[in-house]
Amino acid sequence: MKRHSYVLKVALADIEPEIWRRFVVPSDITLDRLHDVIQIVMGWTDSHLHEFTIGGKRYSEYLESPEDGKEDGLYRLGNLVKGKVTSFEYIYDFGDTWRHNIILENKDYPLGPHDEPILFLEGERACPPEDVGGIGGYVEFCDAMRESRHPNHRQYTKWYGKKYDPERFDKYCIERDLLKYFRWSRSRFTQWDIWYY
C-alpha cells in the first residue's frame, strides 16, 4: 500500500456546540494506533474500552469472541476507508458511551519537509472530563461548574479539582503529546555495529 497522509476530522456526536479536532495520520496507521491518536487529540486518558465501526464492521481490542468484532491492531485505515466509505464511528467508554463521528476530509495532505507523519491541525472546545456520566452528566457538570449557586457546584468542583472552561483546549499540549507519542511508537529497527573488546 502506498502511504498517503489523511486528514481526519473527529467530533463528539450529539453535543452542541461541537467539540472537534482535525489532524493528519498516515494511511497505513493501524486502528489501535489511530485510537491512541484520537485519545491524545481529544484529551481522553485511555481509561476505557473503545470500538470503531467502519463499513458496517466492528473493530476493537480485548475481544472475547468473534462476535465482538475484529482485532483493531490487525487492520490499517487505508485498507478500510476507501471508495464510498469516507466516514466512520469511534466509541470510547461503553459506560458513558462517547460516540465520535470521524470524516476523512483529504486523502493526500501535502506534508512539509520537516513535518512528522502525525500532525494536529486545529480544533475547538475542551473534551469532557472522564467518567462525568455521558452527555447528560456533561451538561449537568458544565451547568454546575459555571454557576456557583448550582446545588451541585461544590460537589463537582471538589470532584474535578480545578476550574473547567468548556471553550478552551490547549493546542500546544496536543502537539507536544502527539510528538512524544510518535517518537515513542515509531519503528526502532536499526542496524547496529557490534564491537567486541
Backbone as a chain_set.jsonl record, in Angstrom:
{"seq": "MKRHSYVLKVALADIEPEIWRRFVVPSDITLDRLHDVIQIVMGWTDSHLHEFTIGGKRYSEYLESPEDGKEDGLYRLGNLVKGKVTSFEYIYDFGDTWRHNIILENKDYPLGPHDEPILFLEGERACPPEDVGGIGGYVEFCDAMRESRHPNHRQYTKWYGKKYDPERFDKYCIERDLLKYFRWSRSRFTQWDIWYY", "coords": {"N": [[0.836, -1.174, 0.0], [0.637, 2.143, -0.953], [1.789, 4.887, 0.882], [-0.198, 7.483, 2.098], [-1.12, 10.753, 3.278], [-3.61, 11.288, 5.49], [-6.237, 13.511, 6.2], [-8.18, 13.811, 8.976], [-11.275, 14.519, 10.527], [-12.528, 14.587, 13.716], [-15.36, 14.443, 15.735], [-17.306, 14.881, 18.641], [-20.355, 13.234, 18.984], [-23.734, 14.447, 19.115], [-23.441, 16.691, 20.775], [-23.712, 20.092, 21.356], [-22.443, 23.409, 21.46], [-20.271, 22.076, 18.913], [-17.661, 19.777, 19.725], [-14.586, 19.293, 18.511], [-11.812, 18.014, 16.492], [-9.151, 18.346, 14.147], [-6.841, 16.5, 12.285], [-3.79, 14.93, 11.082], [-2.925, 11.782, 9.809], [-0.915, 8.921, 8.84], [-1.884, 6.908, 6.03], [-1.428, 4.211, 6.394], [-1.701, 3.675, 9.058], [-2.452, 1.642, 11.86], [-5.578, 0.59, 13.323], [-5.515, 0.409, 16.122], [-3.442, 2.145, 16.746], [-4.506, 4.483, 15.684], [-6.566, 4.831, 17.486], [-5.003, 5.55, 19.742], [-4.036, 8.046, 18.861], [-6.431, 9.505, 18.578], [-7.228, 9.561, 21.249], [-5.257, 11.275, 22.295], [-5.572, 13.712, 20.789], [-8.199, 14.411, 21.392], [-8.184, 14.555, 24.142], [-8.734, 12.595, 25.976], [-8.107, 9.976, 28.443], [-7.453, 7.35, 27.944], [-8.656, 5.347, 29.533], [-10.665, 3.528, 29.273], [-12.552, 1.053, 27.378], [-12.748, 0.8, 23.757], [-14.192, 1.182, 20.43], [-14.271, 0.849, 16.933], [-16.433, 1.438, 14.159], [-16.586, 0.62, 10.939], [-17.627, 0.731, 7.681], [-19.773, -0.931, 8.364], [-18.605, -2.94, 9.897], [-17.173, -4.04, 12.99], [-14.423, -3.055, 15.013], [-12.074, -3.682, 17.504], [-10.414, -3.978, 20.72], [-9.281, -6.423, 23.13], [-10.986, -8.694, 22.681], [-13.45, -11.127, 23.272], [-14.823, -13.01, 21.823], [-15.468, -13.975, 18.356], [-17.808, -12.676, 17.648], [-17.638, -10.251, 18.874], [-16.307, -8.572, 17.213], [-13.54, -7.469, 15.154], [-9.977, -7.674, 15.59], [-8.477, -4.669, 16.284], [-5.809, -3.902, 15.946], [-4.861, -5.281, 13.779], [-5.622, -4.185, 11.41], [-5.378, -1.752, 8.845], [-5.976, 1.717, 8.379], [-6.128, 2.806, 5.74], [-6.816, 0.594, 4.211], [-9.414, 0.172, 4.882], [-10.927, 2.49, 4.709], [-12.061, 3.475, 1.961], [-13.128, 3.993, -1.431], [-16.542, 4.589, -1.324], [-16.646, 4.772, 1.388], [-16.093, 7.092, 3.576], [-16.502, 8.04, 6.037], [-16.78, 7.199, 9.508], [-17.41, 5.559, 12.695], [-16.39, 6.015, 16.077], [-16.356, 4.735, 19.252], [-15.906, 5.521, 22.595], [-15.454, 4.443, 25.878], [-17.711, 2.514, 27.145], [-19.523, 2.833, 29.173], [-20.083, 5.642, 29.652], [-20.417, 6.128, 26.988], [-19.233, 7.669, 24.699], [-19.727, 8.79, 21.65], [-18.063, 9.254, 18.631], [-17.928, 10.947, 15.595], [-16.19, 10.405, 12.658], [-14.602, 11.843, 9.929], [-13.126, 11.424, 6.81], [-11.394, 13.837, 5.346], [-9.453, 14.589, 3.524], [-7.412, 12.847, 1.309], [-4.802, 13.081, 0.576], [-2.878, 14.855, 1.943], [-0.502, 17.454, 1.803], [2.479, 17.002, 3.215], [4.964, 18.965, 4.853], [8.568, 19.44, 4.489], [9.688, 19.119, 7.033], [7.726, 18.067, 8.592], [6.187, 15.77, 10.813], [4.71, 12.47, 10.371], [2.327, 12.369, 11.775], [0.13, 14.817, 12.618], [-1.279, 17.6, 14.357], [-3.896, 19.746, 13.486], [-6.123, 21.603, 13.968], [-8.845, 22.629, 16.164], [-11.748, 22.758, 18.335], [-13.054, 23.667, 21.497], [-13.141, 22.172, 24.789], [-12.456, 18.82, 25.827], [-14.839, 16.634, 27.354], [-14.704, 15.807, 30.891], [-13.291, 12.697, 32.042], [-15.437, 10.003, 32.98], [-17.7, 11.517, 33.63], [-20.319, 10.971, 33.21], [-21.5, 10.629, 30.674], [-23.331, 12.301, 28.007], [-25.552, 13.594, 29.256], [-24.615, 13.816, 31.914], [-22.414, 15.417, 31.419], [-23.562, 17.844, 30.54], [-24.91, 18.584, 32.885], [-22.663, 18.814, 34.583], [-21.253, 20.969, 33.351], [-23.132, 23.045, 33.69], [-23.21, 23.156, 36.493], [-20.546, 23.795, 37.128], [-20.305, 26.289, 35.993], [-22.095, 27.914, 37.356], [-22.039, 29.199, 40.471], [-24.023, 29.014, 42.381], [-25.369, 26.761, 41.813], [-26.862, 23.676, 42.866], [-25.111, 21.471, 42.82], [-22.592, 22.498, 42.556], [-20.399, 22.701, 44.427], [-19.863, 19.975, 44.907], [-19.11, 19.018, 42.308], [-16.928, 20.704, 41.803], [-15.145, 19.906, 43.778], [-14.854, 17.207, 43.018], [-13.761, 17.408, 40.377], [-11.575, 19.087, 40.785], [-10.3, 21.346, 39.752], [-10.545, 24.417, 37.844], [-12.907, 24.438, 35.182], [-13.121, 25.087, 31.818], [-15.235, 25.004, 29.252], [-14.826, 25.995, 26.708], [-12.162, 26.053, 26.085], [-9.177, 24.626, 24.826], [-5.923, 23.121, 24.779], [-3.85, 23.662, 22.343], [-1.061, 23.512, 21.986], [-0.262, 21.696, 23.903], [-1.479, 19.376, 22.929], [-0.082, 19.11, 20.48], [2.524, 18.702, 21.486], [2.166, 16.298, 22.95], [1.424, 14.556, 20.877], [3.77, 14.567, 19.36], [5.564, 13.397, 21.188], [4.31, 10.907, 21.435], [4.545, 9.941, 18.79], [7.343, 9.75, 18.574], [7.911, 7.837, 20.526], [6.551, 5.617, 19.587], [7.417, 4.976, 17.066], [8.981, 2.963, 14.515], [11.778, 1.205, 15.601], [13.8, -0.156, 14.396], [17.087, -0.684, 13.776], [20.243, -0.871, 12.215], [22.839, -2.168, 13.926], [26.229, -1.676, 14.675], [28.246, -4.014, 16.076], [30.617, -4.162, 18.498], [33.233, -5.942, 19.845], [35.229, -6.173, 22.673]], "CA": [[0.0, 0.0, 0.0], [1.355, 3.407, -0.982], [1.421, 5.712, 2.041], [-0.735, 8.825, 1.895], [-1.41, 11.466, 4.518], [-5.048, 11.504, 5.59], [-6.767, 14.5, 7.141], [-9.393, 13.334, 9.619], [-11.964, 15.369, 11.495], [-13.268, 13.819, 14.704], [-16.261, 15.293, 16.518], [-18.216, 14.182, 19.543], [-21.733, 13.25, 18.492], [-24.848, 14.856, 19.973], [-23.091, 17.791, 21.681], [-23.686, 21.421, 20.74], [-21.672, 23.491, 20.223], [-19.469, 20.898, 18.595], [-16.294, 19.558, 20.221], [-13.987, 18.623, 17.362], [-10.386, 18.146, 16.212], [-8.71, 17.977, 12.793], [-5.463, 16.042, 12.414], [-3.235, 14.163, 9.958], [-2.303, 10.489, 10.113], [-0.585, 8.171, 7.623], [-2.936, 5.97, 5.606], [-1.112, 2.854, 6.838], [-1.806, 3.563, 10.514], [-3.379, 0.607, 12.311], [-6.669, 1.169, 14.098], [-5.136, 0.568, 17.531], [-2.64, 3.382, 16.818], [-5.436, 5.581, 15.469], [-7.195, 5.018, 18.803], [-4.065, 6.324, 20.567], [-4.002, 9.428, 18.366], [-7.705, 10.127, 18.944], [-7.171, 9.827, 22.688], [-4.412, 12.448, 22.52], [-6.121, 14.955, 20.23], [-9.438, 14.767, 22.073], [-7.907, 14.842, 25.548], [-9.13, 11.479, 26.824], [-6.979, 9.402, 29.192], [-7.326, 5.931, 27.593], [-9.021, 4.593, 30.732], [-11.83, 2.694, 28.987], [-12.531, 0.329, 26.108], [-13.163, 1.561, 22.578], [-14.601, 0.393, 19.268], [-14.512, 1.506, 15.649], [-17.356, 0.801, 13.216], [-16.218, 1.098, 9.605], [-18.273, -0.079, 6.652], [-20.653, -1.913, 8.985], [-17.852, -3.926, 10.672], [-16.667, -3.535, 14.262], [-13.007, -3.312, 15.297], [-11.827, -3.319, 18.89], [-9.364, -4.74, 21.395], [-9.797, -7.26, 24.21], [-12.146, -9.419, 22.174], [-13.665, -12.427, 23.893], [-15.336, -13.946, 20.823], [-15.544, -13.347, 17.037], [-18.992, -11.819, 17.563], [-17.283, -8.945, 19.423], [-15.68, -7.775, 16.162], [-12.213, -7.843, 14.681], [-8.866, -7.086, 16.338], [-8.169, -3.4, 15.611], [-4.383, -3.786, 15.641], [-4.529, -6.033, 12.569], [-6.203, -3.531, 10.234], [-4.873, -0.41, 8.538], [-7.044, 2.632, 8.0], [-6.209, 2.944, 4.291], [-7.468, -0.579, 3.631], [-10.814, 0.147, 5.296], [-11.588, 3.728, 4.288], [-11.812, 3.606, 0.523], [-14.365, 4.055, -2.2], [-17.568, 5.471, -0.766], [-16.522, 4.829, 2.839], [-15.254, 8.229, 3.965], [-16.805, 8.397, 7.419], [-16.962, 6.042, 10.37], [-17.707, 5.895, 14.081], [-15.493, 5.572, 17.141], [-16.979, 4.848, 20.566], [-14.977, 5.409, 23.714], [-16.079, 4.299, 27.191], [-19.037, 1.931, 26.949], [-20.408, 3.296, 30.234], [-20.521, 6.986, 29.268], [-20.729, 5.999, 25.564], [-18.867, 8.847, 23.911], [-19.702, 8.483, 20.218], [-17.328, 10.219, 17.82], [-18.048, 10.827, 14.147], [-14.902, 10.687, 12.022], [-14.738, 12.069, 8.488], [-11.899, 11.553, 6.022], [-11.58, 15.068, 4.579], [-8.435, 14.723, 2.475], [-6.627, 11.609, 1.214], [-3.432, 13.336, 0.134], [-2.416, 16.098, 2.548], [0.918, 17.653, 1.493], [3.348, 17.227, 4.364], [6.155, 19.761, 4.622], [9.801, 18.661, 4.63], [10.025, 18.883, 8.437], [6.54, 17.571, 9.289], [6.075, 14.36, 11.19], [3.547, 11.884, 9.704], [1.133, 12.6, 12.581], [0.08, 16.248, 12.908], [-2.513, 18.221, 14.802], [-4.143, 20.944, 12.693], [-6.963, 22.581, 14.661], [-9.992, 22.078, 16.867], [-12.485, 23.696, 19.182], [-13.682, 23.306, 22.753], [-12.496, 21.204, 25.666], [-13.009, 17.473, 25.955], [-15.477, 16.4, 28.659], [-13.894, 15.021, 31.83], [-13.56, 11.261, 32.116], [-16.385, 9.489, 33.972], [-18.646, 12.558, 34.039], [-21.679, 10.438, 33.097], [-22.038, 10.758, 29.324], [-23.779, 13.63, 27.577], [-26.385, 14.18, 30.311], [-23.735, 14.181, 33.023], [-21.566, 16.526, 30.981], [-24.388, 19.067, 30.567], [-25.083, 18.907, 34.309], [-21.359, 19.233, 35.079], [-20.97, 22.316, 32.832], [-24.039, 23.964, 34.376], [-22.79, 23.276, 37.892], [-19.243, 24.468, 37.206], [-20.477, 27.677, 35.556], [-22.952, 28.663, 38.284], [-21.632, 28.893, 41.855], [-25.203, 28.738, 43.198], [-25.938, 25.467, 41.42], [-26.813, 22.778, 44.031], [-24.002, 20.513, 42.733], [-21.339, 23.209, 42.249], [-19.331, 22.312, 45.359], [-19.552, 18.555, 44.667], [-18.358, 18.879, 41.056], [-15.651, 21.404, 41.955], [-14.28, 19.014, 44.567], [-14.575, 16.011, 42.207], [-12.887, 17.727, 39.257], [-10.337, 19.555, 41.395], [-9.748, 22.549, 39.131], [-11.522, 25.147, 37.039], [-13.178, 23.837, 33.878], [-13.613, 26.01, 30.803], [-15.608, 24.156, 28.115], [-14.447, 26.615, 25.436], [-10.707, 26.107, 25.927], [-8.316, 23.443, 24.761], [-4.532, 23.529, 24.653], [-3.292, 23.175, 21.076], [0.365, 23.204, 22.123], [-0.177, 20.456, 24.683], [-1.814, 18.304, 21.99], [1.052, 18.954, 19.557], [3.641, 18.11, 22.243], [1.867, 14.903, 23.26], [1.488, 13.796, 19.621], [5.181, 14.403, 19.005], [6.118, 12.385, 22.094], [3.738, 9.615, 21.053], [5.16, 9.494, 17.543], [8.736, 9.362, 18.825], [7.94, 6.609, 21.324], [5.912, 4.48, 18.927], [7.959, 4.74, 15.729], [9.803, 1.766, 14.357], [13.12, 1.453, 16.108], [14.734, -1.089, 13.787], [18.334, -0.022, 13.393], [21.392, -1.74, 12.048], [23.847, -1.807, 14.916], [27.585, -2.242, 14.592], [28.57, -4.595, 17.384], [32.052, -4.215, 18.7], [33.634, -6.755, 20.989], [36.558, -5.77, 23.159]], "C": [[0.888, 1.248, 0.0], [0.87, 4.28, 0.17], [0.956, 7.092, 1.592], [-0.928, 9.459, 3.265], [-2.884, 11.837, 4.521], [-5.343, 12.625, 6.583], [-8.093, 13.97, 7.662], [-9.965, 14.429, 10.507], [-12.754, 14.46, 12.413], [-14.097, 14.795, 15.524], [-17.119, 14.42, 17.419], [-19.642, 14.329, 19.037], [-22.677, 13.782, 19.565], [-24.499, 15.91, 21.015], [-23.029, 19.077, 20.874], [-23.3, 22.441, 21.791], [-20.665, 22.345, 20.128], [-18.083, 20.935, 19.256], [-15.604, 18.733, 19.157], [-12.485, 18.884, 17.273], [-10.142, 17.731, 14.761], [-7.22, 17.636, 12.885], [-5.076, 15.191, 11.21], [-2.625, 12.87, 10.494], [-1.905, 9.818, 8.802], [-1.677, 7.158, 7.305], [-2.681, 4.555, 6.104], [-1.148, 2.697, 8.362], [-2.787, 2.445, 10.856], [-4.439, 1.243, 13.212], [-6.33, 1.306, 15.579], [-4.287, 1.819, 17.726], [-3.52, 4.604, 16.561], [-6.202, 5.875, 16.761], [-6.297, 5.864, 19.7], [-4.066, 7.798, 20.169], [-5.29, 10.162, 18.737], [-7.732, 10.459, 20.429], [-6.376, 11.106, 22.972], [-5.078, 13.718, 22.018], [-7.408, 15.377, 20.935], [-9.187, 15.169, 23.526], [-8.414, 13.778, 26.496], [-7.9, 10.881, 27.495], [-6.772, 7.91, 28.93], [-7.6, 5.028, 28.797], [-10.143, 3.591, 30.494], [-11.662, 1.992, 27.643], [-13.035, 1.226, 24.976], [-13.577, 0.607, 21.467], [-14.754, 1.313, 18.066], [-15.596, 0.742, 14.909], [-17.095, 1.44, 11.861], [-16.849, 0.165, 8.582], [-19.136, -1.18, 7.228], [-19.947, -2.978, 9.803], [-17.251, -3.262, 11.907], [-15.226, -3.984, 14.481], [-12.728, -2.823, 16.714], [-10.61, -4.063, 19.412], [-10.014, -5.558, 22.496], [-11.058, -8.014, 23.802], [-12.248, -10.783, 22.854], [-14.175, -13.462, 22.907], [-15.388, -13.225, 19.473], [-16.759, -12.436, 16.872], [-18.717, -10.41, 18.08], [-16.637, -8.034, 18.382], [-14.315, -8.31, 15.791], [-11.156, -7.093, 15.491], [-8.367, -5.829, 15.627], [-6.692, -3.236, 15.243], [-3.958, -4.494, 14.367], [-4.985, -5.341, 11.288], [-5.69, -2.105, 10.096], [-5.999, 0.454, 7.978], [-7.226, 2.706, 6.492], [-6.856, 1.77, 3.588], [-8.961, -0.612, 3.921], [-11.598, 1.361, 4.813], [-11.222, 3.962, 2.832], [-13.142, 3.581, -0.21], [-15.33, 5.042, -1.58], [-17.498, 5.584, 0.751], [-15.548, 5.947, 3.207], [-15.598, 8.741, 5.358], [-17.043, 7.121, 8.213], [-17.149, 6.517, 11.799], [-16.66, 5.294, 15.009], [-16.234, 5.791, 18.455], [-15.899, 4.634, 21.613], [-15.781, 5.382, 25.011], [-17.52, 3.815, 27.036], [-20.004, 2.243, 28.086], [-20.977, 4.665, 29.888], [-20.921, 7.048, 27.795], [-20.495, 7.299, 24.799], [-18.731, 8.434, 22.455], [-19.007, 9.619, 19.486], [-17.608, 9.923, 16.349], [-16.714, 11.246, 13.533], [-15.113, 10.773, 10.515], [-13.347, 12.17, 7.873], [-12.092, 12.736, 5.074], [-10.617, 15.202, 3.406], [-7.597, 13.451, 2.481], [-5.183, 11.842, 0.819], [-2.942, 14.698, 0.627], [-0.925, 16.266, 2.271], [1.731, 17.969, 2.749], [4.534, 18.084, 3.951], [7.404, 18.938, 4.88], [10.172, 18.34, 6.08], [8.847, 18.376, 9.255], [6.686, 16.099, 9.647], [4.833, 13.794, 10.498], [2.235, 12.045, 10.473], [1.16, 14.057, 13.024], [-1.283, 16.653, 13.454], [-2.692, 19.507, 14.021], [-4.953, 21.988, 13.458], [-8.097, 21.867, 15.378], [-10.677, 23.151, 17.681], [-13.061, 22.972, 20.39], [-12.975, 22.164, 23.487], [-13.215, 19.865, 25.646], [-13.735, 17.357, 27.299], [-14.537, 15.637, 29.599], [-14.259, 13.54, 31.751], [-14.59, 10.987, 33.216], [-17.378, 10.531, 34.482], [-20.098, 12.086, 33.898], [-22.307, 10.602, 31.739], [-22.533, 12.162, 29.058], [-24.615, 14.312, 28.661], [-25.557, 14.639, 31.498], [-22.845, 15.359, 32.677], [-22.328, 17.849, 31.014], [-24.585, 19.527, 32.004], [-23.792, 19.457, 34.902], [-21.048, 20.667, 34.634], [-21.858, 23.355, 33.516], [-23.571, 24.22, 35.803], [-21.475, 24.03, 38.025], [-19.362, 25.953, 36.852], [-21.186, 28.528, 36.618], [-22.641, 28.279, 39.729], [-22.824, 28.589, 42.765], [-25.91, 27.432, 42.815], [-25.818, 24.493, 42.601], [-25.646, 21.779, 44.008], [-22.649, 21.178, 42.464], [-20.188, 22.736, 43.139], [-18.893, 20.863, 45.113], [-18.698, 18.377, 43.408], [-16.996, 19.56, 41.13], [-14.666, 20.533, 42.727], [-13.88, 17.789, 43.75], [-13.562, 16.321, 41.108], [-11.55, 18.305, 39.721], [-9.704, 20.791, 40.79], [-10.843, 23.23, 38.333], [-11.688, 24.465, 35.684], [-13.766, 24.894, 32.955], [-13.945, 25.197, 29.556], [-15.198, 24.728, 26.766], [-12.957, 26.506, 25.138], [-10.101, 24.709, 25.763], [-6.908, 23.919, 24.434], [-3.9, 22.893, 23.412], [-1.835, 22.739, 21.234], [0.595, 21.937, 22.945], [-0.476, 19.252, 23.781], [-0.648, 18.049, 21.047], [2.234, 18.282, 20.252], [3.395, 16.632, 22.506], [1.87, 14.021, 22.014], [2.931, 13.546, 19.206], [5.839, 13.35, 19.893], [5.607, 11.001, 21.713], [4.404, 9.084, 19.789], [6.588, 9.017, 17.782], [8.819, 8.05, 19.594], [7.415, 5.406, 20.567], [6.472, 4.169, 17.548], [8.778, 3.454, 15.707], [11.225, 2.077, 14.79], [14.142, 0.464, 15.517], [15.949, -0.328, 13.272], [19.415, -1.075, 13.212], [22.474, -1.272, 13.029], [25.181, -2.436, 14.551], [27.957, -2.744, 15.965], [30.092, -4.735, 17.47], [32.332, -5.054, 19.971], [35.039, -6.341, 21.391], [37.179, -6.906, 23.913]], "O": [[1.775, 1.391, 0.842], [-0.333, 4.394, 0.401], [1.625, 7.772, 0.814], [-0.902, 8.773, 4.287], [-3.35, 12.597, 3.672], [-4.766, 12.674, 7.669], [-9.016, 13.712, 6.89], [-9.227, 15.17, 11.156], [-13.56, 13.652, 11.951], [-13.606, 15.838, 15.955], [-17.595, 13.36, 17.014], [-20.079, 15.431, 18.703], [-22.452, 13.595, 20.761], [-25.181, 16.018, 22.034], [-22.373, 19.139, 19.835], [-23.782, 22.358, 22.92], [-20.274, 21.743, 21.128], [-17.435, 21.979, 19.33], [-15.989, 17.588, 18.917], [-11.956, 19.819, 17.874], [-10.843, 16.874, 14.222], [-6.439, 18.377, 13.48], [-5.93, 14.786, 10.421], [-1.908, 12.869, 11.494], [-2.49, 10.11, 7.759], [-2.315, 6.616, 8.208], [-3.622, 3.77, 6.225], [-0.675, 1.692, 8.892], [-3.831, 2.314, 10.217], [-4.216, 2.307, 13.791], [-6.813, 2.231, 16.232], [-4.395, 2.484, 18.756], [-3.299, 5.656, 17.161], [-6.455, 7.035, 17.087], [-6.773, 6.795, 20.35], [-4.094, 8.684, 21.024], [-5.244, 11.316, 19.163], [-8.208, 11.524, 20.82], [-6.784, 11.922, 23.799], [-5.143, 14.707, 22.749], [-7.68, 16.571, 21.061], [-9.891, 16.018, 24.073], [-8.519, 14.021, 27.698], [-6.772, 11.239, 27.155], [-5.988, 7.27, 29.631], [-6.869, 4.07, 29.047], [-10.535, 2.876, 31.416], [-10.749, 2.298, 26.876], [-13.659, 2.262, 25.208], [-13.351, -0.601, 21.543], [-15.296, 2.413, 18.171], [-15.673, -0.482, 15.022], [-17.345, 2.627, 11.654], [-16.63, -1.046, 8.615], [-19.227, -2.26, 6.644], [-20.612, -3.851, 10.361], [-16.871, -2.091, 11.882], [-14.855, -5.119, 14.183], [-13.093, -1.707, 17.083], [-9.873, -4.692, 18.654], [-11.205, -5.389, 22.761], [-12.072, -7.972, 24.499], [-11.255, -11.498, 22.991], [-13.99, -14.661, 23.116], [-15.357, -11.995, 19.436], [-16.74, -11.524, 16.046], [-19.46, -9.478, 17.771], [-16.441, -6.846, 18.64], [-13.981, -9.459, 16.078], [-11.415, -6.008, 16.011], [-7.888, -5.907, 14.496], [-6.369, -2.496, 14.313], [-2.824, -4.333, 13.916], [-4.757, -5.857, 10.194], [-5.579, -1.36, 11.069], [-6.849, -0.008, 7.217], [-8.357, 2.674, 6.007], [-7.39, 1.922, 2.488], [-9.699, -1.352, 3.27], [-12.794, 1.265, 4.54], [-10.198, 4.573, 2.521], [-14.163, 3.186, 0.352], [-14.979, 6.197, -1.337], [-18.207, 6.397, 1.345], [-14.332, 5.766, 3.155], [-15.056, 9.75, 5.808], [-17.454, 6.098, 7.666], [-17.061, 7.711, 12.088], [-16.121, 4.216, 14.758], [-16.688, 6.899, 18.739], [-15.095, 3.705, 21.532], [-16.678, 6.2, 25.214], [-18.432, 4.613, 26.82], [-21.194, 1.946, 27.974], [-22.194, 4.843, 29.835], [-21.685, 7.929, 27.4], [-21.432, 7.938, 24.321], [-17.745, 7.806, 22.067], [-19.319, 10.792, 19.691], [-17.532, 8.773, 15.918], [-16.179, 12.308, 13.849], [-15.722, 9.893, 9.907], [-12.496, 12.915, 8.36], [-12.86, 12.651, 4.116], [-10.93, 15.855, 2.411], [-7.124, 13.022, 3.533], [-4.41, 10.888, 0.735], [-2.631, 15.582, -0.171], [-0.155, 15.328, 2.478], [1.667, 19.081, 3.274], [5.05, 17.953, 2.841], [7.313, 17.843, 5.436], [10.901, 17.379, 6.326], [8.945, 18.262, 10.477], [7.233, 15.301, 8.885], [3.974, 14.568, 10.075], [1.156, 11.879, 9.903], [2.084, 14.489, 13.713], [-2.311, 16.107, 13.055], [-1.748, 20.287, 13.896], [-4.521, 23.134, 13.585], [-8.288, 20.661, 15.223], [-10.244, 24.303, 17.714], [-13.493, 21.823, 20.306], [-12.311, 21.321, 22.883], [-14.431, 19.798, 25.468], [-13.281, 17.933, 28.287], [-13.668, 14.898, 29.136], [-15.393, 13.183, 31.433], [-14.606, 11.657, 34.249], [-17.846, 10.448, 35.618], [-21.009, 12.733, 34.414], [-23.529, 10.705, 31.638], [-22.202, 13.1, 29.784], [-24.404, 15.49, 28.951], [-25.774, 15.729, 32.028], [-22.552, 16.199, 33.528], [-21.795, 18.862, 31.468], [-24.445, 20.711, 32.309], [-23.812, 20.446, 35.636], [-20.625, 21.489, 35.448], [-21.382, 24.43, 33.882], [-23.542, 25.361, 36.262], [-21.312, 24.825, 38.95], [-18.601, 26.777, 37.359], [-20.904, 29.718, 36.757], [-22.943, 27.166, 40.16], [-22.652, 27.968, 43.814], [-26.915, 27.053, 43.418], [-24.787, 24.475, 43.273], [-25.234, 21.293, 45.061], [-21.67, 20.491, 42.175], [-19.115, 22.405, 42.635], [-17.699, 20.562, 45.112], [-17.688, 17.674, 43.432], [-16.017, 19.053, 40.581], [-13.493, 20.438, 42.365], [-12.722, 17.373, 43.773], [-12.602, 15.572, 40.927], [-10.513, 18.039, 39.114], [-8.666, 21.244, 41.271], [-11.935, 22.687, 38.167], [-10.717, 23.973, 35.109], [-14.78, 25.516, 33.27], [-13.034, 24.741, 28.865], [-15.221, 24.008, 25.768], [-12.532, 26.84, 24.032], [-10.463, 23.761, 26.459], [-6.728, 25.001, 23.875], [-3.475, 21.738, 23.437], [-1.425, 21.718, 20.681], [1.546, 21.196, 22.698], [0.202, 18.228, 23.866], [-0.264, 16.9, 20.833], [2.872, 17.398, 19.681], [4.286, 15.804, 22.315], [2.274, 12.86, 22.082], [3.277, 12.454, 18.757], [6.588, 12.505, 19.403], [6.372, 10.038, 21.673], [4.783, 7.914, 19.725], [6.994, 7.985, 17.247], [9.707, 7.237, 19.338], [7.796, 4.276, 20.873], [6.05, 3.199, 16.919], [9.203, 2.941, 16.742], [11.801, 3.089, 14.391], [15.221, 0.275, 16.079], [15.83, 0.564, 12.431], [19.489, -2.046, 13.965], [22.951, -0.139, 12.964], [25.24, -3.603, 14.162], [27.98, -1.972, 16.923], [30.737, -5.347, 16.618], [31.714, -4.856, 21.017], [35.921, -6.18, 20.548], [38.3, -6.779, 24.407]]}, "num_chains": 1, "name": "protein.A"}
